[in-house]
Amino acid sequence: MRQRYRGEDLTAAASRTVATRILGLDPGLRITGFGLVDQLGTQLRYVASGCIKTRDGELPGRLKTLLDGVREVITTYQPDVVAVEKVFVNVNPQSTLLLGQARGAVICGAVSCELPVAEYTALQVKQSVVGYGKAHKEQVQHMVQRLLLLDASPSPDAADALACAICHAHGSQGLGGLAGVGTRRRAGRILA
């Protein structure tokens, strides 16, 4: 005898798994890339990608453009979770500070829409997508195109954002998914 849940077979109910929509963001003060993928089990499906561009001018206005742009993307595509690339230290401290402020605006845009935010280093993203943590941008673009079965290669900023979303999808499967959003890892170990 088959078990039933609210009038349908449990096997049929279990087969209707809901996709998780992941928004990947690659923060930048001039150009912030965004990319959305749907994750259904181990399969990924491309949804959309693009860039939020700011005009030259005063920093507060540029940060507002990024904040509003992220909110607009979230309103349009309704993601379930956001994955953001972490800032690394550049040779130029001023550039690092500006990138950090852009990243803050992007994260605030996601958090203000009450979405969970996961953070990944560029090394983690490249390792997850290309298999090599020091891969070049062209390699990331090529692998994103192949993994998502795209007709053409996305722009570098959109490809980095899609790679961040793919990294989150890969990390949420298997043992990596046990950590959940907001935990830290070092050398493969989950830290409290």
C-alpha positions as CSV (number, residue, x, y, z in Angstrom):
1,M,0.0,0.0,0.0
2,R,1.4,3.4,-1.0
3,Q,1.5,6.2,1.6
4,R,-0.4,9.3,0.8
5,Y,0.2,12.9,1.8
6,R,-2.6,15.4,1.4
7,G,-4.2,13.2,-1.3
8,E,-1.1,12.4,-3.4
9,D,1.6,9.7,-3.3
10,L,4.6,10.4,-1.2
11,T,6.9,9.4,-4.1
12,A,5.2,12.0,-6.3
13,A,5.4,14.7,-3.6
14,A,9.1,13.9,-3.1
15,S,9.8,14.2,-6.8
16,R,8.5,17.8,-6.9
17,T,11.6,19.3,-5.3
18,V,11.6,23.1,-5.3
19,A,14.6,24.8,-7.0
20,T,16.7,27.2,-5.0
21,R,17.5,30.4,-6.8
22,I,21.0,31.7,-6.0
23,L,22.1,35.3,-6.8
24,G,25.9,35.6,-7.2
25,L,27.4,39.1,-6.8
26,D,30.9,40.2,-7.9
27,P,31.2,43.6,-6.2
28,G,33.0,46.5,-7.9
29,L,32.7,50.3,-7.6
30,R,32.5,50.8,-11.3
31,I,30.9,47.5,-12.3
32,T,29.2,45.0,-10.1
33,G,28.4,41.7,-11.8
34,F,25.3,39.7,-11.0
35,G,24.3,36.2,-12.0
36,L,21.4,34.0,-11.1
37,V,21.1,30.2,-11.3
38,D,18.5,27.8,-10.2
39,Q,19.7,24.7,-8.3
40,L,17.6,21.6,-8.4
41,G,19.4,18.8,-6.7
42,T,22.8,18.6,-8.4
43,Q,21.6,20.4,-11.6
44,L,22.1,24.1,-12.3
45,R,20.1,26.2,-14.7
46,Y,21.0,29.6,-15.9
47,V,18.4,32.3,-15.1
48,A,20.0,35.7,-15.9
49,S,23.2,37.7,-15.6
50,G,24.4,41.3,-16.1
51,C,26.1,44.2,-14.6
52,I,25.2,47.2,-12.4
53,K,27.3,50.1,-13.6
54,T,28.0,53.3,-11.7
55,R,28.8,56.7,-13.3
56,D,31.9,58.6,-12.2
57,G,31.1,61.1,-9.5
58,E,30.8,61.3,-5.7
59,L,31.3,58.1,-3.8
60,P,27.9,58.2,-1.9
61,G,26.0,58.5,-5.2
62,R,27.8,55.5,-6.6
63,L,27.2,53.4,-3.5
64,K,23.5,54.3,-3.7
65,T,23.4,53.2,-7.3
66,L,24.9,49.8,-6.3
67,L,22.4,49.4,-3.4
68,D,19.4,50.3,-5.6
69,G,20.7,48.1,-8.4
70,V,21.0,45.0,-6.1
71,R,17.5,45.6,-4.7
72,E,16.1,45.9,-8.3
73,V,17.7,42.6,-9.3
74,I,16.3,40.9,-6.1
75,T,12.8,42.3,-6.8
76,T,12.9,41.2,-10.4
77,Y,14.3,37.7,-10.0
78,Q,13.3,36.8,-6.3
79,P,16.4,34.8,-5.3
80,D,16.4,32.6,-2.1
81,V,20.0,33.3,-1.1
82,V,22.9,35.6,-2.1
83,A,26.5,34.6,-2.6
84,V,29.1,37.5,-2.6
85,E,32.8,37.4,-3.4
86,K,35.0,38.5,-0.5
87,V,37.4,41.4,-0.9
88,F,41.1,40.6,-1.0
89,V,43.8,43.1,-0.2
90,N,45.2,44.9,-3.3
91,V,48.6,46.5,-3.6
92,N,46.8,49.9,-3.5
93,P,45.2,50.4,-0.1
94,Q,42.9,53.1,-1.5
95,S,41.5,50.7,-4.1
96,T,40.9,48.1,-1.4
97,L,39.0,50.6,0.7
98,L,36.8,51.6,-2.2
99,L,36.1,48.0,-3.1
100,G,35.2,47.3,0.5
101,Q,32.7,50.1,0.5
102,A,31.2,48.8,-2.8
103,R,31.0,45.4,-1.2
104,G,29.2,46.8,1.8
105,A,26.6,48.5,-0.3
106,V,26.0,45.3,-2.2
107,I,25.6,43.2,1.0
108,C,23.3,45.9,2.5
109,G,21.1,45.7,-0.6
110,A,20.8,41.9,-0.1
111,V,20.3,42.1,3.7
112,S,17.7,44.9,3.4
113,C,15.6,42.5,1.3
114,E,16.0,40.0,4.2
115,L,18.0,37.4,2.2
116,P,20.8,35.3,3.7
117,V,24.3,36.2,2.4
118,A,27.1,33.7,2.0
119,E,30.7,34.9,1.4
120,Y,33.4,33.2,-0.6
121,T,37.0,34.2,-1.5
122,A,38.1,34.4,-5.1
123,L,40.2,31.4,-4.4
124,Q,37.2,29.3,-3.3
125,V,35.1,30.5,-6.2
126,K,37.8,29.6,-8.8
127,Q,38.6,26.3,-7.1
128,S,34.9,25.3,-7.2
129,V,34.3,26.3,-10.8
130,V,37.6,25.7,-12.5
131,G,39.3,23.3,-10.1
132,Y,42.3,25.6,-9.8
133,G,42.3,28.5,-7.3
134,K,44.6,30.7,-9.3
135,A,42.7,30.4,-12.6
136,H,42.6,33.3,-15.0
137,K,39.4,35.2,-15.8
138,E,39.2,33.6,-19.3
139,Q,39.2,30.2,-17.7
140,V,36.4,31.1,-15.3
141,Q,34.3,32.5,-18.2
142,H,34.9,29.3,-20.2
143,M,33.9,27.0,-17.4
144,V,30.8,29.1,-16.5
145,Q,29.7,28.9,-20.1
146,R,30.2,25.1,-20.1
147,L,28.7,24.4,-16.7
148,L,25.6,26.4,-17.5
149,L,25.4,25.3,-21.2
150,L,25.4,28.9,-22.4
151,D,25.6,29.8,-26.1
152,A,28.2,32.5,-25.6
153,S,30.7,33.4,-22.9
154,P,29.3,36.0,-20.4
155,S,31.2,39.2,-19.7
156,P,34.0,38.9,-17.1
157,D,32.0,40.6,-14.3
158,A,28.9,38.5,-15.0
159,A,30.9,35.4,-15.3
160,D,32.5,36.0,-11.9
161,A,29.1,36.6,-10.4
162,L,27.7,33.4,-11.9
163,A,30.8,31.5,-10.7
164,C,30.1,32.8,-7.2
165,A,26.5,31.4,-7.5
166,I,27.9,28.1,-8.8
167,C,30.4,28.0,-5.9
168,H,27.5,28.4,-3.4
169,A,25.5,25.7,-5.1
170,H,28.5,23.3,-5.0
171,G,29.2,24.1,-1.4
172,S,25.6,23.5,-0.3
173,Q,25.8,19.9,-1.5
174,G,27.4,17.1,0.4
175,L,29.5,17.8,3.6
176,G,29.9,21.4,2.6
177,G,26.2,21.9,3.1
178,L,26.4,21.0,6.8
179,A,28.1,24.2,7.7
180,G,25.3,26.4,6.4
181,V,25.4,30.2,5.7
182,G,27.6,32.4,7.8
183,T,30.1,29.8,9.1
184,R,33.8,30.0,8.6
185,R,36.1,27.4,7.3
186,R,39.9,27.0,7.4
187,A,41.8,24.3,5.6
188,G,38.6,22.3,5.0
189,R,37.5,22.4,8.7
190,I,34.3,24.1,9.8
191,L,35.0,26.7,12.5
192,A,32.3,27.9,15.0
